[in-house]
């Protein structure tokens, strides 16, 4: 039988195939994990473990990475389960164990994890790990944190694998998320040249990643900018995290805020609870000057209405 396809059909099919291949290739390149650091230059210098201890406390590392069910918050064997709309994430072992932890990592590996959201194996980390905030870290603080982590106990045993819905098990899709919501090395801190305020900006926006809890997220798990620090549903679906803008705590003084970060006591003679008590366990280890700096920056946040639960 004579071929009755329109003239040029084969050409159109070839063009469609080429466009499809180009689209796949472009997506592959655009979603590729990008590690910003190599084990040379700024990442090869020695850090200070004593300064790293402050970074560790400010970052709340123990709150997530300490092995559940035991009292020592410096045993960083991981395993904590974090519920989410995408499934359950399991926090990894970050002890200096060379097999099950990060003992074989370099400073560059740690910097790429914290600032780029990329593993030593060259894969994307899920943003349940708050690298969208940590990405603003100074490399000298990464070096100091690395030095401190090396002093902690080695804990054997790996955390269970994440238990995610099938679609979200494909880590390469995190590359699309990064294209939309992540800018490596960019901090959300608003500076005003007051050294105390600007130190607080770095602590609140980057190290302590306060917005990660005190904000509402969209269906992709990214923070709605209009709700930043204004509170929202707990990421694990177990309550509502309060608004910490002046709309909610505007009557608190810097001194009262700093005291809450030290003792957990609020100006109304109450005490913080839930996950905030873990935060206070960390911030109480900071110098008083850092707590004052956090308080000053929080007091400067724009007032935003509390989203409806």
N, C-alpha and C positions, 0 to 999 in steps of 0.2 A: 504494500500500500504506500502511496506517495506521502511523504512527510508534509503535513499541512500547518506546521507551526509557523507563526509569523516570522518574516525575515528579521533577523537581529535578536531572536529569542536567546540564542546561545551567547551572544554578546552581553545581553542583560543578565543572564545567569552568571556569567563570569564576573561581571561588575558587582553583582550582589554578593557573590562569594568573596571577592576581594575586600568589599566593604566590611563584611562580617569578620574576616580575618584581621583587618585593620582595627576594628572595634575591640576585638578580643585582645589583640596585642597592646593597644593603647591602655585598656583597662588593667592589663597585667603590669605594664610599666608604671601606671599612675598609683597602683595599690602596693607597689613593691616596698618592703620595709627598708627604711633608710637609717643606717647607723651613722651618727655624726662624729664619733670619736674613734681614734686609733690609740694604741698603747705607746704613744710618743708625745713629746711636747708637754702640754699642761697636765695630761693624765699620767705622766711618768714621775712627777714630783712626789715627795713624801708628804703625808698628811699628819695631822695632830689628833691622836686618839682622845685627848682631853676636850678639844673643841668638838670632835665628832660625837662625844657623849651628849652635848647640848643639841646638836642636829638630830640625833636619834630621839631625844625626848620631844623636841619640837615637832618632829615628823610623826610622832605617835606610832613608831614602828612596832613596838612591843604589843600594842593594843590589838593588832591583827596577826602578827607573826609568832607570838609566843604560843607554845604548845598548849592547847586547851586541857583543863583538868589537872593542872599542876600549878604551884604557887610562884614559881620563879619566872618573872617576866623577861629574863635574859636568856632563857632557853627557847631559841627561835626555830623550833622544829616545824612550825606551821600546822596546817590541818584544820584551821577554823573554817566552818561552813558559812558562806555568805549567800543568803537567798536573794533572788532577783527575778524580774519578769522574764528573764532569758534562761533561767535554770539556776543551778547552784554552783557557785564558784568555790574552790578550795584554795586557801592561802598557802603558798609554798614555804618550804624550809629555806630560811636565809641565814642559818648558822654557818660558821666557817668550816663545816664538814666538807671535805673536798669531793665527796661522791654524791651525797644526798642534798647538800646545801650549796653555798656559793663560795666555798673555800678555794676553788680553782679559778675563780673570776679575777680579772684585772680591774684596775680603777676604770679603764675605758669600758669594760663590760657593765659595771655598775652605772656609769654615766649614761651609757646608751639605754639602759633599762629605765632610769629615772627621767631622763631628758628627752629621749626619742621614743620610748615605749617599744623598744626592740630587744629581743633576747640575744644572748651570745650565739645561739644557733641561727640567728637571722630571721626570726619569726616575730610577728606582731604580738604584743601583750594586749589582753583585753583591758579596756579602760575601767574595769572594776578595781584594778591597780591604779591609784590616782596620779598617774604620770601627767594627765592634762594640767594638774597643778604643779607637780614636782618639776615640770619642764622648765620652769623659771629658775631652777637652782643654779647657784654659782659653782663653777667647777672646783674651786677650793673647798667648798662645803662638801662636795661629793668625795673629794680626797680624804677629808677629815672623817666623814662618816665611814668610809671604807676602812680607814685605820682603826676606828673604834670597833667595827664589826669583827675585825680579825682578832680582837682580844676576848671575845665572848666564847662560851662553851660550844664545842662541837656536838651537834645532835644528829644521830643517825636516823634514817627512816625518811621516806618521802611522803608528802601528803597525797591523799587519793586524787585521782584525776577530776577535773571539772565534770559536772553532770548537767550538760546543757541540752536544750532542744536541738534536734539534728541540724537545722539550718545554721545555727550559731556555732557549731563545732568547726566550721571552716574559717580558720583564722585569717585567711587572706581577705575576707570580707571586712575585717577591721580596717583595712586600708581605705575602703570607701568611707567608713566612719571618720577616719582621720582627715580625709579630704574635706569633709563637711564641718568638722567640729574641733580640729586639733591643729595648732600651729607650734611646731617644735621651737623651744627656746623663748617663746613669747609669754610674758607674765601679765596677769590681769591687774597687777598692783597699780594704784593711782598714787603718784608721788607728788609732794609739795615742797621739797627741799628742807623740811623740818627733819633733822636726823632721827628724832624719836618716832615721829609719824612714819617716816620712810622705812625704818627698821620694822615697825609694826606691819607695814604693808607687805614686806617680804615674809614675815612670819605668818600672817593671816592668809595671804593669797597663795603662797608657795609651800613653805615647809609644813605648816599646820593644816593646810588645805581645808579651811573651815567651810568654804562654799560647797564642797562636795557633799556635806550633810545638810547644811542650812539653806538649801535651795530646792526648787521643784524641777523635775526632769521631764523631757519630752518622751515620745514613744521610742526614740532611739537611745535613750539613756543619757542624753546630753542635757546640760543645765539650760533652762529657759533664762535668758539674760534678764528679763523683767522681774524675775523672782530671786535674783542672786542675793543671798543672805536673808531673804524674807521668809524662810521656812518652807516646809513642804512635807509630804509623806516620807517616812523613813524608807530608805532604799530597800530594806529587808521586809517592808510591809508590816511592821510591828508597832506603828504609832505615827505621831506627827512631830517633826523637829521644829522647834520654835523659831520665830522671827528674831534676828539679832540686830536689825537696823533700828534707828531712833524711833520708828513707828511703834516699836514694842518695848525697847529698853532705853529710850531717850532720857528718862529720868535718872538713870544710873550714872554715877560719876566715874571718872577714870579710876579713882581709888577703890570704889566699890567693885568695879569690873576686875581690877587687878586682884582684889581680895578673893573674889569668886574663883579666879583661876589658880589661886594658891590653896584655898581651904575648901572650896565647894559651897561656901555660904553665900546666900544671895542677900540683897538689901532688905528683903521682906522677912528675914530671919528664917528662911527655908534653906534647903540644900538641893543642889542639882542631883539628878538621878539618871538612870538608864545609861546610855553610852557616854553621856557627858561626864559621868563620874570617872570613866577611863581617861577622858581628855584631861581632867583635872589632875589625875595621877601623873600625867606627863608634864603638864604646864607647871605643876608645883615644883618640878625639878629645874625649871629655868631660873636664870637670874631675875631678881625683882625688876631690873631695868627692862627686861624683855616682856614681862607681864604688863608693865606700864605702857610699853610700846604697842603691844597688842590692843590694850584698852583704848589708847589714843586713836589708833586706826579704826577700830570698830565704832568709836564715837563719831568718826568722820564719814561713815558710810551714808549714802543717800537713803532717805526714808522711803520705804516701800511697803505697801499694804500686804498683809498676810494673805496668801492664796487660800482659797477654800479647800478644806481637806477632801 
